[in-house]
Structures are given as structure tokens and as C-alpha cells.
Amino acid sequence: MPERAQLTQLCRQGRSGGFSLVELMVSVLLGIVLSLGIVSVYLESKRNYIAEEDTARIQENGRFALNYLKRELMQAGFYGGKLTVNQMPSVSVGTDCVASGNWALDANEPLEFINDYTTSLTTNKGTILNCLPAEIKSGTDIFTVKRSSGEPTLKNGVYKTGVTAATSNQWYLKFENYGDTKSWQNGSTAITGTEATEDSKVDFWEFYTQVFFIRNYSIASVDAIPTLCVARLVGSAMATDCLVEGVEDMQIEFGIDEDSDGTPNRFMDNPSDADITDAVVARIYLLLRGTSEIAGYTNDKTYNLGQKSITIDPDDKDRYLRRVMTTTVQMRNATLPSL
């Protein structure tokens, strides 16, 4: 074959062995489209995972908060099974929840209430609660509970299982001779060796004074996570402890027994002093909010908490999941001090 013909053949073979520019651009474009699809699927899966995790956390926090509050309201006014504890003189604890007087260890008012807090911390009984922080979430309910523990620390001189002494900074109701003599005791040395002797006819019951409220934040004000908190009597002062993150609103309606048959005749969200004395049932409504924003989600729903409705404005571009949880509890003891 002539040399010129060989060169022509080689050139033809070289041209047919690679990709054209158009083919290369098409392949790159297809790769980009495929990559975008993979990224989109990943982001959607991640968003769904975060939403499911947030929903599970909301449900878990809501169940815990409802059970906690339900137990407190159920036991409000329970004073070791004795009906005359309210006749005991109150004593000073050092730094009380009120500016003057001895409110924390006054058993006359086992349950007090503030409806839709705005600026006033005056309860339906007229008590001004000075032990609460300034960062209470506006529009939420506040309530106080005074009660003893469900079982005695010491019963007729015998400690309950697992206990060998009184607890530091804990207040106790002390009953002698089956309740004929009553007194307040405090601290790890409250129970003497003589009292902790079988058949001593001495009982000790832990006593709790607590104020439940919603704070605007959890750990620091910048986190803006609404949180269910409690101010409780610890030793000589009230101390704040936060229980559950993401509780955005708390509303309570009380069932009022107007004819003393033990059954509520009507429910009220803002009971008076006289009304709450006759409360036999409470409905608890909690609005739970997620602690993380969900990308691509905008909340514009309306939530009903009994007689109160909350609508999320879509213009706010709110990206938090929410859920309302509710329960009803019988208050068998709250009316006893008034009998």
C-alpha cells in the first residue's frame, strides 16, 4: 500500500476512536442530573428522619409532662391521710415565695391558680408569688400544689424500705400518737433515734410545696426553647428546677362540683377562690413544640387547648412541629382542707 494511503487510513482510525464534544457534554449533564437526584433523595430522607425523631421526642416529653402534672394535681391537699393538718400553724422557712408571711408551709391552701399569665403573679387566692423568674411565658397558666408524699418515710417508728434517715433540706410532717400531735420538721436530723424505734407511735411524711409554670427558655435565654419548670421548697428557700423542654403552653380547666355530689357540674378555665375550693376534676392541656426547625416545613395550623385556640401565622414562617396532648385527673384531696 502506498505511504499516502496508509496515512489516510490511520487518520480515519484515530478520528473514530474518541467522544465528540456534544457526547461529552451530554454525559456530564446526565451525571449532574443523577447527582442532583441522589442529593435530593438524601435531603428528603434526612428531613423525614429529623421530623420523625422530633415527633417521637414530642410524644415522649408530652407523656412524661402529663403524667407528672396529673400525679401532682391528684395528690394536691393530701397530708398524710390527716384531715386537720390545715389547722397547724405555719412556720417560717427563711426565704418564702411571698414577700411577707409564711406561705410555703401553710397547709390551708393546697391548690392555687393563675390563668393566662401576663404580668401579675397574684393567684386566685390573692397570693403574690415572688419566687418565680421574670421569663415566664405570657399567656400560660400557673398553679401551685401543696401535698405530702404518697407513703410515709417513717411509719410507727419504722423506716420505709430503702431509707435509713431523713433527707437533707427536706421538710416533713410529723405525727405523734396517731396524729394527735402535729409539727413541721426539717433536715437530715429531723428524725431522732428514739422516734426511729418500732412502735414509737411517730410518723414522718415528706412535704412538698411546688409552683408549676412555663419558662421562655431551657438552659439559656438564647435557646428560646419553652420549658415546663417548677419552683419547689428546698430547705430554707424556693429553688427552680426545669422538667421538660418544648412545653409551649399549659392550660388547665377545673371541674366545679356545685352540689357536693362529687361530680363536676361545669368546667372553668378561670375559677374564683370559691370555685377552685369546689374543684373535683382537672383537665390538663399541653401544647408541645419540637426543639429543632424542620427545613422546608411551614406550620400554619390551629391548636385547641380547651377554651383557648392558638393559630400559627404562616407569615411567621414557623418551622416547628407541634402537638396538643391532654388528660383528665380526679382531685380527691384538694377539697378536704375546706371541710
C-alpha contacts under 8 A as a table, 3 or more apart, distances in Angstrom:
res1	aa1	res2	aa2	distance
1	M	5	A	6.62
1	M	6	Q	6.72
2	P	5	A	5.47
2	P	6	Q	6.53
3	E	6	Q	5.16
3	E	7	L	6.47
4	R	7	L	5.27
4	R	8	T	6.42
5	A	8	T	5.15
5	A	9	Q	6.29
6	Q	9	Q	5.20
6	Q	10	L	6.30
7	L	10	L	5.12
7	L	11	C	6.28
8	T	11	C	5.21
8	T	12	R	6.37
9	Q	12	R	5.21
9	Q	13	Q	6.33
10	L	13	Q	5.13
10	L	14	G	6.22
11	C	14	G	5.09
11	C	15	R	6.28
12	R	15	R	5.28
12	R	16	S	6.45
13	Q	16	S	5.43
13	Q	17	G	6.53
14	G	17	G	5.52
14	G	18	G	7.80
15	R	18	G	6.76
19	F	23	E	6.03
19	F	24	L	6.37
20	S	23	E	5.24
20	S	24	L	6.32
21	L	24	L	5.10
21	L	25	M	6.24
22	V	25	M	5.18
22	V	26	V	6.19
23	E	26	V	5.16
23	E	27	S	6.24
24	L	27	S	5.21
24	L	28	V	6.26
25	M	28	V	5.12
25	M	29	L	6.12
26	V	29	L	5.08
26	V	30	L	6.18
27	S	30	L	5.12
27	S	31	G	6.21
28	V	31	G	5.05
28	V	32	I	6.26
29	L	32	I	5.09
29	L	33	V	6.23
30	L	33	V	5.12
30	L	34	L	6.11
31	G	34	L	5.11
31	G	35	S	6.07
32	I	35	S	5.03
32	I	36	L	6.08
33	V	36	L	5.13
33	V	37	G	6.21
34	L	37	G	5.08
34	L	38	I	6.30
35	S	38	I	5.07
35	S	39	V	6.17
36	L	39	V	5.05
36	L	40	S	5.95
37	G	40	S	5.04
37	G	41	V	6.15
38	I	41	V	5.20
38	I	42	Y	6.17
39	V	42	Y	5.00
39	V	43	L	6.09
40	S	43	L	5.18
40	S	44	E	6.10
41	V	44	E	5.16
41	V	45	S	6.05
42	Y	45	S	5.10
42	Y	46	K	6.08
43	L	46	K	4.99
43	L	47	R	6.07
44	E	47	R	5.04
44	E	48	N	6.15
45	S	48	N	5.12
45	S	49	Y	6.08
46	K	49	Y	5.00
46	K	50	I	6.18
47	R	50	I	5.18
47	R	51	A	6.13
47	R	294	I	6.77
47	R	295	A	6.76
48	N	51	A	5.02
48	N	52	E	6.03
49	Y	52	E	5.16
49	Y	53	E	6.04
50	I	53	E	5.07
50	I	54	D	5.99
50	I	294	I	7.19
51	A	54	D	5.06
51	A	55	T	6.06
51	A	294	I	6.56
51	A	321	L	7.76
52	E	55	T	5.04
52	E	56	A	6.18
53	E	56	A	5.17
53	E	57	R	6.22
54	D	57	R	5.05
54	D	58	I	6.10
54	D	290	G	5.75
54	D	291	T	7.40
54	D	292	S	7.34
54	D	321	L	7.53
55	T	58	I	5.06
55	T	59	Q	6.25
55	T	290	G	7.30
55	T	321	L	7.31
56	A	59	Q	5.19
56	A	60	E	6.16
57	R	60	E	5.09
57	R	61	N	5.98
57	R	290	G	7.60
58	I	61	N	5.24
58	I	62	G	5.92
58	I	246	G	7.46
58	I	288	L	6.14
58	I	289	R	6.68
58	I	290	G	6.14
58	I	322	R	7.68
58	I	323	R	7.39
59	Q	62	G	5.06
59	Q	63	R	6.13
60	E	63	R	5.29
60	E	64	F	6.30
61	N	64	F	5.21
61	N	65	A	6.08
61	N	244	V	6.29
61	N	245	E	7.38
61	N	246	G	7.79
61	N	288	L	7.97
62	G	65	A	5.15
62	G	66	L	6.03
62	G	247	V	7.78
62	G	286	L	7.40
62	G	288	L	6.53
62	G	325	M	6.55
63	R	66	L	5.26
63	R	67	N	6.10
63	R	325	M	7.98
64	F	67	N	5.27
64	F	68	Y	6.10
64	F	244	V	7.95
65	A	68	Y	5.12
65	A	69	L	6.16
65	A	228	L	7.92
65	A	243	L	7.75
65	A	244	V	6.57
66	L	69	L	5.27
66	L	70	K	5.83
66	L	284	I	7.43
66	L	286	L	7.72
66	L	325	M	7.86
66	L	326	T	7.29
66	L	327	T	6.96
67	N	70	K	5.01
67	N	71	R	6.16
68	Y	71	R	5.39
68	Y	72	E	6.47
69	L	72	E	5.09
69	L	73	L	6.21
70	K	73	L	5.36
70	K	74	M	6.00
70	K	284	I	7.83
70	K	327	T	7.76
70	K	328	T	7.71
70	K	329	V	6.02
71	R	74	M	5.08
71	R	75	Q	6.24
72	E	75	Q	5.34
72	E	76	A	6.05
72	E	145	V	6.84
73	L	76	A	5.08
73	L	145	V	7.00
73	L	282	A	7.71
73	L	329	V	7.30
73	L	330	Q	7.98
73	L	331	M	6.26
74	M	329	V	6.35
74	M	330	Q	5.97
74	M	331	M	4.68
74	M	332	R	6.64
74	M	333	N	7.33
75	Q	78	F	5.37
75	Q	147	R	6.30
75	Q	148	S	7.91
75	Q	150	G	7.90
75	Q	331	M	6.99
75	Q	332	R	7.54
75	Q	333	N	6.38
75	Q	334	A	7.62
76	A	110	P	5.74
76	A	111	L	6.47
76	A	145	V	5.48
76	A	146	K	5.69
76	A	147	R	5.20
76	A	331	M	7.13
76	A	333	N	6.06
76	A	334	A	5.30
77	G	107	A	7.83
77	G	109	E	7.95
77	G	110	P	4.78
77	G	111	L	7.34
77	G	145	V	7.66
77	G	146	K	6.09
77	G	147	R	5.18
77	G	148	S	7.90
77	G	333	N	4.90
77	G	334	A	4.49
77	G	335	T	7.34
77	G	336	L	6.82
77	G	337	P	6.95
78	F	81	G	6.41
78	F	82	K	7.97
78	F	147	R	5.13
78	F	148	S	5.91
78	F	333	N	5.40
78	F	334	A	7.29
79	Y	82	K	5.79
79	Y	83	L	7.36
79	Y	85	V	6.63
79	Y	147	R	5.71
79	Y	148	S	5.01
79	Y	149	S	7.95
79	Y	173	L	7.99
79	Y	207	F	7.95
80	G	148	S	5.98
80	G	149	S	7.32
80	G	150	G	7.47
80	G	151	E	7.51
80	G	152	P	7.35
80	G	173	L	7.91
80	G	205	W	6.40
82	K	85	V	6.20
82	K	179	G	7.16
83	L	86	N	7.54
83	L	336	L	6.65
83	L	337	P	6.64
84	T	87	Q	5.50
84	T	88	M	7.55
84	T	337	P	7.21
85	V	88	M	5.45
85	V	107	A	6.59
85	V	182	K	7.53
85	V	337	P	7.80
86	N	89	P	7.98
86	N	106	D	7.25
86	N	107	A	4.71
86	N	108	N	4.67
86	N	337	P	5.94
87	Q	107	A	7.85
87	Q	108	N	7.51
88	M	106	D	7.89
88	M	107	A	7.54
88	M	182	K	7.11
88	M	183	S	7.32
89	P	106	D	7.23
90	S	102	N	5.93
90	S	103	W	7.41
90	S	105	L	5.29
90	S	106	D	4.73
90	S	107	A	7.51
91	V	102	N	5.83
91	V	105	L	6.04
91	V	106	D	7.51
91	V	184	W	7.77
92	S	96	D	7.50
92	S	101	G	7.64
92	S	102	N	5.27
92	S	105	L	7.43
93	V	96	D	6.16
93	V	102	N	7.35
93	V	104	A	7.44
93	V	105	L	7.61
93	V	235	G	7.25
93	V	236	S	4.71
93	V	237	A	6.54
94	G	236	S	4.95
94	G	237	A	6.22
95	T	236	S	6.05
95	T	237	A	4.66
95	T	238	M	7.04
96	D	99	A	7.18
96	D	100	S	7.83
96	D	101	G	7.83
96	D	102	N	6.65
96	D	103	W	6.78
96	D	104	A	6.14
96	D	131	C	7.46
96	D	236	S	7.79
96	D	237	A	5.96
96	D	238	M	6.65
97	C	103	W	6.88
97	C	104	A	6.59
97	C	129	L	5.55
97	C	130	N	5.25
97	C	131	C	4.62
97	C	237	A	7.91
97	C	238	M	6.59
98	V	101	G	6.72
98	V	102	N	7.58
98	V	103	W	6.56
98	V	127	T	7.41
98	V	128	I	6.13
98	V	129	L	5.50
98	V	130	N	5.32
98	V	131	C	7.08
99	A	128	I	7.90
99	A	130	N	6.60
102	N	105	L	6.25
102	N	106	D	6.47
103	W	106	D	5.12
104	A	209	T	6.10
104	A	233	L	7.14
105	L	209	T	7.50
106	D	109	E	6.99
107	A	110	P	6.10
107	A	146	K	6.98
107	A	337	P	7.90
108	N	337	P	6.21
108	N	338	S	7.87
109	E	112	E	6.91
109	E	146	K	7.56
109	E	337	P	7.60
110	P	144	T	7.51
110	P	145	V	5.54
110	P	146	K	4.66
110	P	147	R	6.84
110	P	334	A	6.19
110	P	337	P	7.74
111	L	143	F	7.07
111	L	144	T	5.43
111	L	145	V	4.99
111	L	146	K	6.68
111	L	276	I	7.94
111	L	334	A	6.72
112	E	123	T	6.00
112	E	124	N	6.29
112	E	125	K	6.40
112	E	143	F	5.53
112	E	144	T	5.08
112	E	145	V	7.07
112	E	276	I	7.93
113	F	123	T	5.19
113	F	124	N	5.63
113	F	125	K	7.79
113	F	141	D	7.50
113	F	142	I	5.80
113	F	143	F	4.31
113	F	144	T	6.44
114	I	117	Y	6.34
114	I	121	L	7.16
114	I	122	T	6.89
114	I	123	T	4.95
114	I	124	N	6.29
114	I	141	D	5.73
114	I	142	I	4.99
114	I	143	F	6.16
114	I	270	N	7.84
115	N	139	G	7.90
115	N	140	T	7.07
115	N	141	D	4.86
115	N	142	I	6.68
115	N	251	Q	8.00
115	N	269	D	7.08
115	N	270	N	5.68
116	D	138	S	7.00
116	D	139	G	4.13
116	D	140	T	4.58
116	D	141	D	4.86
116	D	142	I	7.73
116	D	251	Q	7.89
117	Y	120	S	6.68
117	Y	121	L	7.28
117	Y	137	K	7.66
117	Y	138	S	5.49
117	Y	139	G	5.00
117	Y	140	T	5.49
117	Y	141	D	5.95
117	Y	142	I	7.14
118	T	138	S	5.03
118	T	139	G	5.94
119	T	138	S	7.86
121	L	127	T	7.95
121	L	128	I	5.46
121	L	129	L	5.53
121	L	130	N	7.54
122	T	125	K	7.77
122	T	126	G	5.57
122	T	127	T	5.30
122	T	128	I	4.31
122	T	129	L	6.44
123	T	126	G	5.15
123	T	127	T	5.21
123	T	128	I	6.47
123	T	129	L	7.67
124	N	127	T	7.46
124	N	271	P	7.38
124	N	272	S	5.78
124	N	273	D	5.31
125	K	272	S	7.89
125	K	273	D	5.38
129	L	132	L	6.66
131	C	231	A	7.32
131	C	238	M	6.56
132	L	136	I	7.90
132	L	231	A	6.94
132	L	240	T	7.92
133	P	136	I	6.54
135	E	215	R	5.67
135	E	216	N	5.61
135	E	217	Y	7.76
136	I	213	F	7.01
136	I	214	I	5.76
136	I	215	R	4.48
136	I	216	N	5.88
137	K	140	T	6.17
137	K	214	I	5.64
137	K	215	R	5.36
137	K	216	N	5.17
137	K	226	P	7.58
139	G	249	D	7.74
140	T	213	F	7.61
140	T	214	I	6.80
140	T	249	D	5.47
140	T	250	M	5.50
140	T	251	Q	6.52
141	D	213	F	6.79
141	D	214	I	7.89
141	D	249	D	7.78
141	D	250	M	5.66
141	D	251	Q	5.53
141	D	252	I	7.00
142	I	211	V	7.20
142	I	212	F	5.72
142	I	213	F	4.91
142	I	214	I	7.74
143	F	211	V	5.81
143	F	212	F	5.51
143	F	213	F	7.10
144	T	209	T	7.49
144	T	210	Q	5.58
144	T	211	V	4.28
144	T	212	F	6.21
145	V	208	Y	7.83
145	V	209	T	6.01
145	V	210	Q	5.33
145	V	211	V	6.49
146	K	207	F	7.56
146	K	208	Y	5.66
146	K	209	T	4.60
146	K	210	Q	6.43
147	R	207	F	5.92
147	R	208	Y	5.45
147	R	209	T	6.84
148	S	173	L	7.69
148	S	205	W	6.11
148	S	206	E	5.43
148	S	207	F	4.26
148	S	208	Y	5.89
149	S	152	P	6.77
149	S	205	W	6.16
149	S	206	E	5.28
149	S	207	F	6.33
149	S	208	Y	7.52
151	E	205	W	7.03
152	P	155	K	5.91
152	P	160	K	7.06
152	P	203	D	6.78
152	P	204	F	5.72
152	P	205	W	4.53
152	P	206	E	7.04
153	T	159	Y	5.74
153	T	160	K	5.54
153	T	163	V	7.36
153	T	166	A	7.73
153	T	203	D	7.55
153	T	204	F	5.52
153	T	205	W	5.53
153	T	206	E	6.81
154	L	157	G	5.78
154	L	158	V	5.27
154	L	159	Y	4.38
154	L	160	K	6.11
154	L	196	A	7.29
154	L	202	V	7.42
154	L	203	D	5.11
154	L	204	F	4.93
154	L	205	W	7.07
155	K	158	V	5.15
155	K	159	Y	6.38
155	K	160	K	7.34
155	K	201	K	7.85
155	K	202	V	6.63
155	K	203	D	4.68
155	K	204	F	6.79
156	N	197	T	7.89
156	N	198	E	6.23
156	N	199	D	5.19
156	N	200	S	5.48
156	N	201	K	4.52
156	N	202	V	4.88
156	N	203	D	5.47
157	G	195	E	5.61
157	G	196	A	4.35
157	G	197	T	4.62
157	G	198	E	4.47
157	G	199	D	5.65
157	G	200	S	4.99
157	G	201	K	6.43
157	G	202	V	5.64
157	G	203	D	6.68
158	V	196	A	6.01
158	V	197	T	6.50
158	V	198	E	5.50
158	V	199	D	7.83
159	Y	162	G	7.97
159	Y	163	V	5.90
159	Y	164	T	6.32
159	Y	165	A	7.79
159	Y	196	A	7.22
160	K	163	V	5.76
163	V	166	A	7.94
165	A	188	S	6.77
165	A	189	T	7.86
165	A	191	I	7.06
166	A	170	Q	7.75
166	A	187	G	6.59
166	A	188	S	4.55
166	A	189	T	6.43
166	A	190	A	6.25
166	A	191	I	6.13
167	T	170	Q	5.55
167	T	187	G	5.84
167	T	188	S	4.62
168	S	186	N	7.70
168	S	187	G	4.38
168	S	188	S	4.29
168	S	189	T	7.92
168	S	235	G	7.64
169	N	186	N	6.49
169	N	187	G	4.80
169	N	188	S	7.14
169	N	234	V	5.49
169	N	235	G	3.86
169	N	236	S	7.47
170	Q	186	N	5.66
170	Q	187	G	5.37
170	Q	188	S	7.60
170	Q	206	E	6.95
170	Q	207	F	7.56
170	Q	234	V	6.27
170	Q	235	G	5.81
171	W	184	W	7.04
171	W	185	Q	5.75
171	W	186	N	4.37
171	W	187	G	6.59
171	W	206	E	6.02
171	W	207	F	5.49
171	W	208	Y	7.43
171	W	234	V	7.81
171	W	235	G	6.85
172	Y	184	W	5.84
172	Y	185	Q	5.04
172	Y	186	N	5.97
172	Y	190	A	7.99
172	Y	204	F	6.05
172	Y	205	W	5.27
172	Y	206	E	4.46
172	Y	207	F	5.13
173	L	182	K	7.05
173	L	183	S	6.08
173	L	184	W	5.18
173	L	185	Q	6.45
173	L	204	F	5.62
173	L	205	W	5.06
173	L	206	E	6.36
173	L	207	F	6.27
174	K	182	K	5.55
174	K	183	S	5.21
174	K	184	W	6.09
174	K	185	Q	6.65
174	K	202	V	7.16
174	K	203	D	5.77
174	K	204	F	4.69
174	K	205	W	6.61
175	F	178	Y	6.30
175	F	179	G	4.63
175	F	180	D	7.08
175	F	181	T	5.74
175	F	182	K	4.78
175	F	183	S	6.88
175	F	202	V	5.73
175	F	203	D	5.08
175	F	204	F	6.46
176	E	179	G	5.26
176	E	180	D	6.07
176	E	181	T	5.03
176	E	182	K	6.48
176	E	201	K	5.87
176	E	202	V	4.63
176	E	203	D	6.52
177	N	180	D	5.50
177	N	181	T	6.68
177	N	201	K	5.12
177	N	202	V	6.44
178	Y	181	T	7.90
178	Y	201	K	6.31
178	Y	202	V	7.18
178	Y	203	D	7.73
179	G	182	K	6.19
185	Q	190	A	5.65
186	N	189	T	7.61
186	N	190	A	5.48
186	N	235	G	7.13
187	G	190	A	5.39
187	G	235	G	7.21
188	S	191	I	7.46
189	T	192	T	6.70
191	I	195	E	6.29
191	I	196	A	6.74
191	I	204	F	7.96
192	T	195	E	5.24
192	T	196	A	6.26
193	G	196	A	5.03
193	G	197	T	6.73
194	T	197	T	5.59
194	T	200	S	7.47
195	E	200	S	5.81
195	E	202	V	6.10
196	A	200	S	7.15
196	A	202	V	7.95
197	T	200	S	5.60
199	D	202	V	7.87
208	Y	232	R	7.22
208	Y	233	L	6.70
209	T	232	R	5.61
209	T	233	L	5.48
210	Q	230	V	6.35
210	Q	231	A	5.61
210	Q	232	R	4.32
210	Q	233	L	6.64
211	V	230	V	5.34
211	V	231	A	5.03
211	V	232	R	6.37
212	F	228	L	7.34
212	F	229	C	5.93
212	F	230	V	4.49
212	F	231	A	6.63
213	F	228	L	6.03
213	F	229	C	5.53
213	F	230	V	6.25
214	I	226	P	6.63
214	I	227	T	5.54
214	I	228	L	4.67
214	I	229	C	5.90
214	I	247	V	7.14
214	I	248	E	7.17
214	I	249	D	7.02
214	I	250	M	7.38
215	R	218	S	7.33
215	R	226	P	5.66
215	R	227	T	5.27
215	R	228	L	6.41
215	R	229	C	6.57
216	N	221	S	7.21
216	N	224	A	6.01
216	N	225	I	6.36
216	N	226	P	4.62
216	N	227	T	6.60
217	Y	220	A	6.11
217	Y	221	S	5.17
217	Y	222	V	7.41
217	Y	223	D	6.08
217	Y	224	A	4.62
217	Y	225	I	4.55
217	Y	226	P	4.91
217	Y	227	T	6.05
218	S	221	S	7.27
218	S	223	D	6.82
218	S	224	A	7.11
218	S	225	I	5.44
218	S	226	P	6.36
218	S	227	T	5.55
218	S	242	C	7.42
218	S	245	E	6.41
219	I	223	D	7.07
220	A	223	D	5.76
220	A	224	A	7.72
221	S	224	A	5.82
225	I	245	E	6.62
225	I	246	G	5.94
225	I	291	T	6.54
226	P	245	E	6.26
226	P	246	G	5.18
226	P	247	V	5.60
226	P	248	E	5.17
227	T	242	C	6.80
227	T	243	L	7.26
227	T	244	V	5.65
227	T	245	E	4.36
227	T	246	G	5.42
227	T	247	V	5.11
227	T	248	E	6.85
228	L	242	C	5.99
228	L	243	L	5.61
228	L	244	V	5.18
228	L	245	E	6.44
228	L	246	G	7.71
228	L	247	V	5.68
229	C	240	T	6.99
229	C	241	D	5.75
229	C	242	C	3.91
229	C	243	L	5.39
229	C	244	V	7.23
230	V	240	T	5.65
230	V	241	D	5.42
230	V	242	C	6.07
230	V	243	L	7.32
231	A	238	M	5.98
231	A	239	A	5.30
231	A	240	T	4.18
231	A	241	D	6.27
232	R	238	M	5.21
232	R	239	A	5.45
232	R	240	T	6.41
232	R	241	D	7.72
233	L	236	S	7.38
233	L	237	A	5.83
233	L	238	M	4.41
233	L	239	A	6.34
234	V	237	A	5.69
234	V	238	M	5.80
234	V	239	A	6.27
235	G	238	M	7.95
244	V	247	V	6.71
245	E	291	T	7.68
246	G	288	L	5.51
246	G	289	R	4.83
246	G	290	G	5.93
246	G	291	T	6.11
247	V	250	M	7.46
247	V	286	L	6.76
247	V	287	L	6.00
247	V	288	L	4.68
247	V	289	R	6.23
248	E	286	L	7.49
248	E	287	L	5.45
248	E	288	L	5.67
248	E	289	R	6.14
249	D	286	L	5.71
249	D	287	L	4.99
249	D	288	L	7.33
250	M	284	I	7.35
250	M	285	Y	5.78
250	M	286	L	4.75
250	M	287	L	6.59
251	Q	269	D	7.74
251	Q	284	I	6.13
251	Q	285	Y	5.07
251	Q	286	L	6.54
251	Q	305	L	6.52
251	Q	306	G	7.49
251	Q	308	K	7.99
252	I	269	D	6.23
252	I	282	A	6.60
252	I	283	R	5.54
252	I	284	I	4.77
252	I	285	Y	6.16
253	E	267	F	5.97
253	E	268	M	5.27
253	E	269	D	4.39
253	E	270	N	7.57
253	E	282	A	5.66
253	E	283	R	5.11
253	E	284	I	6.79
253	E	306	G	7.44
254	F	267	F	5.28
254	F	268	M	5.30
254	F	269	D	6.40
254	F	271	P	7.33
254	F	276	I	7.26
254	F	279	A	5.86
254	F	280	V	7.46
254	F	281	V	5.78
254	F	282	A	4.49
254	F	283	R	6.39
255	G	264	P	4.79
255	G	265	N	6.90
255	G	266	R	5.63
255	G	267	F	4.32
255	G	268	M	6.56
255	G	279	A	5.42
255	G	280	V	5.89
255	G	281	V	4.69
255	G	282	A	5.86
255	G	283	R	7.83
256	I	263	T	7.89
256	I	264	P	4.80
256	I	265	N	5.86
256	I	266	R	5.59
256	I	267	F	6.06
256	I	268	M	7.36
256	I	275	D	6.40
256	I	276	I	7.09
256	I	278	D	5.46
256	I	279	A	4.47
256	I	280	V	6.24
256	I	281	V	7.27
257	D	260	S	5.76
257	D	261	D	7.00
257	D	262	G	6.22
257	D	263	T	5.66
257	D	264	P	4.28
257	D	265	N	5.44
257	D	266	R	7.44
257	D	278	D	5.48
257	D	279	A	6.10
257	D	280	V	6.39
258	E	264	P	7.19
258	E	265	N	6.16
258	E	278	D	7.00
259	D	265	N	7.95
260	S	263	T	7.56
262	G	280	V	6.68
263	T	280	V	7.10
264	P	267	F	7.23
264	P	279	A	7.53
264	P	280	V	6.55
264	P	281	V	6.87
268	M	271	P	5.68
269	D	307	Q	7.34
271	P	274	A	7.79
271	P	275	D	5.30
271	P	276	I	5.70
272	S	275	D	4.98
272	S	276	I	6.18
273	D	276	I	5.59
273	D	277	T	6.53
274	A	277	T	5.34
274	A	278	D	7.00
275	D	278	D	5.43
275	D	279	A	6.61
276	I	279	A	4.88
277	T	334	A	7.40
277	T	335	T	5.78
277	T	338	S	7.11
278	D	335	T	6.18
279	A	282	A	7.53
279	A	331	M	7.34
279	A	334	A	7.47
279	A	335	T	7.06
280	V	330	Q	5.93
280	V	331	M	4.93
280	V	332	R	6.39
280	V	334	A	7.49
280	V	335	T	7.41
281	V	328	T	7.08
281	V	329	V	5.69
281	V	330	Q	4.46
281	V	331	M	5.39
282	A	328	T	5.71
282	A	329	V	5.34
282	A	330	Q	6.47
282	A	331	M	7.12
283	R	326	T	7.11
283	R	327	T	5.85
283	R	328	T	4.39
283	R	329	V	6.46
284	I	326	T	5.42
284	I	327	T	5.43
284	I	328	T	6.21
284	I	329	V	7.99
285	Y	305	L	5.52
285	Y	306	G	6.99
285	Y	324	V	6.93
285	Y	325	M	5.93
285	Y	326	T	4.50
285	Y	327	T	6.94
286	L	305	L	7.25
286	L	324	V	5.68
286	L	325	M	5.32
286	L	326	T	6.23
287	L	303	Y	7.94
287	L	305	L	7.56
287	L	322	R	6.89
287	L	323	R	5.85
287	L	324	V	4.60
287	L	325	M	6.57
288	L	322	R	5.46
288	L	323	R	5.27
288	L	324	V	6.19
288	L	325	M	7.53
289	R	320	Y	6.50
289	R	321	L	5.83
289	R	322	R	4.44
289	R	323	R	6.72
290	G	293	E	7.38
290	G	320	Y	5.66
290	G	321	L	5.33
290	G	322	R	6.29
291	T	320	Y	7.47
292	S	320	Y	6.68
293	E	319	R	5.01
293	E	320	Y	5.03
293	E	321	L	7.76
294	I	297	Y	5.62
294	I	319	R	5.39
294	I	320	Y	6.21
294	I	321	L	7.59
295	A	319	R	6.95
296	G	319	R	7.65
297	Y	318	D	7.95
297	Y	319	R	5.31
297	Y	320	Y	7.79
298	T	314	P	6.76
298	T	317	K	5.62
298	T	318	D	5.46
298	T	319	R	4.85
298	T	320	Y	7.59
299	N	312	I	6.44
299	N	313	D	7.82
299	N	314	P	6.44
299	N	317	K	7.12
299	N	318	D	5.39
299	N	319	R	5.75
299	N	320	Y	6.62
299	N	321	L	7.11
300	D	311	T	6.92
300	D	312	I	4.81
300	D	313	D	5.68
300	D	314	P	4.85
300	D	318	D	7.67
301	K	311	T	5.85
301	K	312	I	5.66
302	T	309	S	6.77
302	T	310	I	5.52
302	T	311	T	4.14
302	T	312	I	6.35
303	Y	309	S	5.59
303	Y	310	I	5.10
303	Y	311	T	6.30
303	Y	323	R	7.90
303	Y	324	V	6.88
304	N	307	Q	7.27
304	N	308	K	5.95
304	N	309	S	4.45
304	N	310	I	6.45
304	N	324	V	7.52
305	L	308	K	5.11
305	L	309	S	6.00
305	L	310	I	7.92
305	L	324	V	7.18
306	G	309	S	7.64
312	I	316	D	7.74
312	I	318	D	7.47
313	D	316	D	5.55
313	D	317	K	7.60
313	D	318	D	7.75
314	P	317	K	5.45
314	P	318	D	6.85
315	D	318	D	7.99
331	M	334	A	5.91
332	R	335	T	7.19
332	R	336	L	7.98
333	N	336	L	5.35
334	A	337	P	7.03
335	T	338	S	5.66
335	T	339	L	6.89
336	L	339	L	5.30
